[in-house]
Amino acid sequence: MTTNQSLLLERYSMLEYILLGDLRDLLEEPADPENRKWLLAVLDCLLETLPNEFDLQDEDGYMSEVLDRHPHWNNQVEQLHRNHEQLFLKLKELRGRIVRDNWIAPIANEVRRDLRDWVLTIVALRRRETRMVQTAMNLEVGVGD
């Protein structure tokens, strides 16, 4: 990955972090038309940012630095990679529900609950990715005595 790509990926990651914080804050607010408008704006930004971020991560091979050191971790890396697409599609579906549905309390509360779950899922994915990279870089595989 070039320096420019690394900087761009860092910017996308920071933007994702900020947008997730904004999303969490909005989910604490009452479900009214103004809140709905801001929710859609944040979701639109996330739906634009996430594919760009994922594409940059895939540029040199997703988690290639991990697989270079530990090729037998391929199944775990592939599972994390599949989660990217699933998270994107789920977020797109949730945005569609906000647009389509009347923003009445039962529907709004259900969508908001699902959005909270989505945020927890993407945060957990990012933690698993970080933990895997850290473990791969720090794991010393030696020979027994």
N, C-alpha and C positions, 0 to 999 in steps of 0.2 A: 504494500500500500504506500502510495506516495505521501509526502508531507501534506500536500493540499487535500488529499482524500482524508487523511487522518484528522486534519483541522475541521473539515466539513463534517465528518462523522462526530467529532466532539461537539460541534455546534448543534447537530441534530439531536444528540443525546441530551444536551442542556435544554434545548427547546422542549423535548419530550418531558423532561423532568418538570419544567415550569408548567407545561400544559396539564400534566397529571395533578400538580398542586392546585391549579385553577379548577380543574374538574372536581377534585375533592371538595374544594370550597363551595362550588356551585351546588354540589349534592347536599350540602348542609343548609342551603337556603330553601325557602318555601317554593313549592311547585306552582309558579305563576307564569304568565306569558313572557314577562321580561326575563325570568330565569331560563325559560325554554329557549329564547332567542340566544342568550349567552352560551347555553349548553351546546346548541347547534354550532355556534361559532368555534368553540373549543374543539368539538368533535371534528369539524371540518379541517381545522389545523392539524389535529392528530392524524386524520385520514390522509392528509397530504404528506406529513412528516414521516410517519412510520414506514411507508414503502421505500422512500428515499434512504432512510436509515438502514433498513433491511438490505436494500440493494448494495449499499456501500459495504456492509458487513460481508456480503457474499462476493464482493469484487475479487478477492484473492482466495476465495474458498472460506466458507463459514467456519470459524474457529480452527483455521488451518494450523495455527501455532500450537494448539492443543493436540491435534491429530498428528502433527509432525513428531511430537514427543511420545504420544501414547495412541498409536493407531487402533489399538483394541478398544478404545473408548468411542468408536464410530457410532455404535447404537445410541449411546446417550446424546452425542452431538446431533445426530439425525433427529432424535425426538425433540430436542430444543429447537432445531431448525423448523420442524413441522409446526411447532407451536406458534411461530411467527405468523404463518398464513392463517391459522385458526383464530388467533387474536385479532388480526386485521378484519377477517370476515365477520367475526362476532361484533366488533365495533361498528362496522358498516351496517349490520342488521339492527343494532340498537339505535343508531342514528335514524335509520328508516322508520323505526317504530315511533320515534319522537316526531318525525315529520308527518307520518300517516295518522297516528292516533290523536284523538282529542286529548287535550292535556288535563283530563279530569283526575281527581285524586287517586282512585284505585289504579288506573293505568300509569299515571305519573309515578306513583310510589313503586310500582312493579319495575318499571324501566329504570328508575333511580337505583333500586336495589341491585338490578342486573349490572348497571354501570359500576356500582361500588365493587361488585364481585369481579368485574373485568379489570378494574384498577388493581385490585389485590393480585389477580392472576398475572398481569404484566410485571408488576413489581417483583413477584416471586420468580418469574422467568429471568428477569435481569439479575436477581441475586444468584440464581442457579448458574447463569452464564459466568458471572464474576467469580463465584466459588470454584467453578470448574477450571477457569483460566488460572486462578491462584494456585489451586492444587496441582495442576499440570506443571506450572513453573517451579513449584517448590518441592515437588515429590522427587526424592532421590531413590532410584531403584538400584540397589546394590546387590552384590553377591553374598551369599551366606558363607560363614566360616567353615 
